[in-house]
Amino acid sequence: MLKLTLYLGLIAVAAYAQINAGEQNEGTSVCAYIAGADCTIFADHIQCGTDAKTYNNRCEFAQAHCLEPELHFSHNGTCDPAVDKPDPNLHGSNLVYTFFCNNLKHIQCGTDLEIVCGTDMNTYDNLCLFQQAKCDDSTLEIYTYQACPV
């Protein structure tokens, strides 16, 4: 559990850095996590992609976006190829990161100590806790890899 938590934290930090750097693909680590997700356990949230395909939930959309980075979110609901045009309403990588953060919020971080100080001047015991906070505040960055100054 400890290794999984650390791994997820590192994935999220790397993914967010790549997404914020303007890259279209989230990186192989986040996509590897998403590719292994069991999308059948997620509630239905029907949405249409810019490929005019209907996805049952965000998990399925995220998996498809990882395979095709040019895929973006068009609208909620079923696609109608005769009517829908491929204009994106939301960049696919934003949905992928949101999906990742929503899952990370439900993970209990371990008690391992890998202390980091955030730019909010809060000390986080490990990267998992830091990443959970970063999912709530996208401007949060690592200030230093030690406790924050008092």
Backbone torsions as a table, in degrees:
resi	resn	phi	psi	omega
1	MET	NA	-40.8	-179.3
2	LEU	-61.4	-45.4	-179.7
3	LYS	-66.9	-39.4	179.0
4	LEU	-62.1	-44.4	179.9
5	THR	-61.5	-46.2	179.0
6	LEU	-63.0	-43.4	179.9
7	TYR	-59.7	-47.0	180.0
8	LEU	-62.6	-39.9	178.3
9	GLY	-62.0	-44.7	179.3
10	LEU	-65.5	-39.0	178.0
11	ILE	-60.4	-47.8	-176.2
12	ALA	-64.6	-42.3	178.7
13	VAL	-61.4	-45.1	179.9
14	ALA	-65.9	-42.2	-178.7
15	ALA	-63.6	-45.7	-177.3
16	TYR	-65.8	-38.1	178.0
17	ALA	-62.1	-41.5	-179.2
18	GLN	-69.6	-41.4	-179.8
19	ILE	-64.6	-44.5	-179.5
20	ASN	-68.6	-23.0	178.5
21	ALA	-76.6	-3.9	176.1
22	GLY	91.3	9.8	178.3
23	GLU	-75.3	145.0	-178.8
24	GLN	-80.2	-29.3	-179.1
25	ASN	-100.1	135.3	-175.1
26	GLU	-69.9	-13.4	-177.6
27	GLY	105.6	154.6	-173.3
28	THR	-69.8	-27.7	-176.6
29	SER	-68.7	-45.4	177.9
30	VAL	-67.2	-43.2	179.7
31	CYS	-65.5	-32.0	175.5
32	ALA	-65.5	-41.0	176.6
33	TYR	-62.6	-46.6	-177.2
34	ILE	-68.7	-38.6	179.3
35	ALA	-60.4	-31.6	-179.6
36	GLY	-85.3	-2.5	-178.0
37	ALA	-73.5	142.1	175.2
38	ASP	-89.2	98.2	-174.2
39	CYS	-68.2	-15.9	-179.8
40	THR	-70.7	-17.0	-179.3
41	ILE	-86.2	-5.5	-179.4
42	PHE	-94.6	144.8	179.9
43	ALA	-64.1	151.4	176.5
44	ASP	-65.4	135.0	174.7
45	HIS	-149.4	77.7	-172.9
46	ILE	-58.9	131.0	179.0
47	GLN	-147.7	153.0	-177.6
48	CYS	-104.9	133.5	176.4
49	GLY	-96.2	167.2	179.3
50	THR	-69.2	-5.8	174.0
51	ASP	-88.6	6.8	-179.4
52	ALA	63.9	23.3	174.9
53	LYS	-103.7	146.5	178.7
54	THR	-94.5	131.8	178.6
55	TYR	-112.5	138.5	-176.3
56	ASN	-69.9	-29.1	-178.1
57	ASN	-161.1	175.6	-177.8
58	ARG	-65.2	-30.2	178.6
59	CYS	-61.9	-48.6	178.9
60	GLU	-62.1	-41.0	178.3
61	PHE	-62.8	-44.8	-179.1
62	ALA	-60.3	-42.9	178.0
63	GLN	-61.8	-42.6	179.8
64	ALA	-66.0	-40.3	179.6
65	HIS	-64.1	-37.4	178.4
66	CYS	-63.6	-31.7	177.2
67	LEU	-79.9	-29.6	-178.6
68	GLU	-135.2	88.6	-175.6
69	PRO	-58.3	-18.0	178.6
70	GLU	-81.9	-3.0	178.1
71	LEU	-78.8	132.5	179.6
72	HIS	-132.4	168.7	179.5
73	PHE	-81.0	131.0	178.0
74	SER	-99.4	-56.7	179.5
75	HIS	-166.7	163.6	174.0
76	ASN	-73.7	146.0	178.5
77	GLY	102.9	175.6	-177.8
78	THR	-71.4	143.0	176.7
79	CYS	-76.8	146.3	171.4
80	ASP	-125.1	97.5	-175.0
81	PRO	-55.5	-25.5	179.9
82	ALA	-73.7	-25.1	-175.0
83	VAL	-109.5	-40.7	-174.1
84	ASP	-68.2	138.5	174.1
85	LYS	-109.8	155.9	-172.8
86	PRO	-80.0	29.3	178.8
87	ASP	-79.1	125.2	179.8
88	PRO	-78.5	140.2	172.2
89	ASN	-98.7	-19.4	-179.3
90	LEU	-152.1	131.5	179.5
91	HIS	-62.2	135.7	-177.3
92	GLY	-56.4	-37.0	-178.0
93	SER	-66.5	-29.2	176.3
94	ASN	-65.9	-41.6	177.8
95	LEU	-66.1	-39.8	179.6
96	VAL	-62.1	-45.5	-179.7
97	TYR	-65.6	-39.5	176.8
98	THR	-61.7	-44.3	178.0
99	PHE	-60.2	-45.1	180.0
100	PHE	-61.3	-47.0	-179.2
101	CYS	-64.5	-40.3	178.2
102	ASN	-60.1	-35.2	177.7
103	ASN	-75.8	-37.9	-179.5
104	LEU	-63.9	-32.2	179.8
105	LYS	-64.0	-24.1	-177.7
106	HIS	-94.4	3.8	178.4
107	ILE	-96.7	131.2	175.8
108	GLN	-83.4	118.2	-179.6
109	CYS	-67.6	146.8	178.8
110	GLY	-71.2	-178.5	-178.0
111	THR	-102.8	10.2	178.2
112	ASP	-62.5	149.5	-179.8
113	LEU	-106.5	115.4	170.7
114	GLU	-142.7	73.2	-168.1
115	ILE	-63.2	133.8	173.9
116	VAL	-134.5	151.4	175.9
117	CYS	-107.1	127.3	178.0
118	GLY	-87.7	163.5	177.8
119	THR	-67.3	-9.0	173.1
120	ASP	-85.4	4.9	179.5
121	MET	63.0	27.3	170.6
122	ASN	-101.1	140.4	176.5
123	THR	-91.0	130.0	178.5
124	TYR	-111.6	134.5	-177.4
125	ASP	-66.5	-27.1	178.9
126	ASN	-157.2	172.2	-176.2
127	LEU	-67.1	-29.8	178.3
128	CYS	-62.6	-48.0	178.7
129	LEU	-63.5	-39.4	177.3
130	PHE	-61.7	-46.2	-178.0
131	GLN	-65.3	-36.9	176.1
132	GLN	-60.2	-40.9	177.4
133	ALA	-67.2	-38.5	-179.6
134	LYS	-65.8	-32.0	177.0
135	CYS	-64.8	-27.0	177.3
136	ASP	-87.6	-23.9	-178.8
137	ASP	-136.8	96.0	-174.2
138	SER	-64.6	-14.9	179.6
139	THR	-84.2	-9.7	-177.6
140	LEU	-67.5	132.5	177.1
141	GLU	-131.6	168.1	174.8
142	ILE	-81.5	124.4	178.5
143	TYR	-84.7	-45.9	177.6
144	THR	-157.8	156.2	179.8
145	TYR	-90.8	50.0	174.8
146	GLN	-159.5	176.3	179.4
147	ALA	-60.0	148.5	178.9
148	CYS	-67.0	148.0	175.9
149	PRO	-61.4	144.8	-178.9
150	VAL	-85.4	NA	NA
